[in-house]
Amino acid sequence: MDKTAQRHLKTVLLVDDDDVYRISTKWFLANFGYTVVSVRTAEEALAQFDPEIHDVVVTDHDMPGVSGVEMAHIIKLRSPFTPVIMCSTRSPEDQSSLDVVFEKPTHLLVLKDALDKLVAARQPAIGCN
């Protein structure tokens, strides 16, 4: 598949060490047309992150190893315009690299609405090369 076709898939990089949340969120978003790449750790996410593929990153904060906010800083250094959403039971003090923060539990429709808005806002920039 060429990059242009790939850009229209609305791809999310989902990072959460809670298997139940990660699997249910992936399934939920897939039902609304999102392609979801899901990983358990920030290290895995950083190894897989590609701004040409991933439209949005959704992450937890408290994970073993690198935290969600530390990962968000690295994502923003690599790709300043890639939105990062955090869904966590504990919001970090430093939210400078986060575009949206939700406290768990949050309804998945709230997450989907935020994703829809962020992806729609990025669409015009994608076509300008």
N, C-alpha and C positions, 0 to 999 in steps of 0.2 A: 504494500500500500504506500502511495506517495505521501509526502509530508502534508500537502494541501488537504487530502482526504482525511488524514489522521487528525488534523486540527479541528475538524468538525465533530469529533467524537466526544468532546467534553471529558477529558481524562483527569481523574483525581488520584493523587498519591495519598493513601490513607495509612497513618502510622499510629498504632495503638497496641500495647502489650496485653490488653484484655481481649482474649479470643472471641468471647461471646459478642462484645460490642463491635469488634472489627468485622466479624463475619456477618452479623445482622445489618450493620451499616452498609457494607459492600452490597449485600443482596437488595436492600432497600433502594440505594442509589442506582443500581443497575436497572431496576424497574422503571426508572425515570430517564433512561437513556445515557447514563454516565458509564464510562469505562473506568473501573476502579482497580488500581494496583495496590494491594494491601501488604504491609509488612509489620513485623512485631517490634522492631527497634529503630531508633533514630539512625544508628549506624547503617542498617540495611537501607533505610530511606535515602541517606546521603550517597550511598554507593549506586543506587538506582536512579536518583533524581536527574531528569533531563528536561530543561525548560522548553525544548522543542516538542516534547511529548506531554508533559504534565501541566495542565492548565491551572490547577489549584492543589495546594497541600493541606490536608486536614490531619491534625495531630493531637495527641494527648500531651500532657505536660510531664507528669510523674511516670517515668519509665526507667528501667535499669540502664546504667551507663549514661549516655548523653540524654539530657532532658529535652522536652519538646521545644522550650524556648531557646536553648542553645542551638538546636537543629534549625529553628526558624532563622536565627541570626546568620548561620552558614548559608541557608537557602537564599536569603536576601542578598548576601555578598555575591553569590553566583548569579542570581537572577533577581534584581531589585523589583521587577514588575510582576513576579509570580505571587499571587495572593496566598497567605497562610492563615488558616482558620484553626483556632484551638478550642477543643471541647475537653474540659477537664474538671475533676471534682475540686481542684484547687487552682485558682487563677494565679499566674505569676505576677510579681510586682513589676517587672520589666516587660512591658507589652509593646515595645518600640518596633519589633519585627513582626508583629501580628496585625492582621487586617481586621479580624473579628474574633471575639472571645465569647464562648458560651460555657456556662457551668453545667456539668452533668449532675443529675439527669436532665437532658433537654429532649424535646420531641424531635424526631428525625425530620419532620416537615420543616422545622425552623432551620435546621442545617441545610436541607435541600433548597429552601428559599434563598438563603445566603449564598449558596453555591451558584444558583441561577443568576443572581444579581452580579456576582463577581465575574462569572464567565461571560455574561452579556456585555459587561463593561470592557472586557479585554478583546472582544471580537473585532472592533474597528482597528485596533492596533495590530492585530495579527495579519490582516490583509495588506498592511503598508510595509513593503520591504524595499 
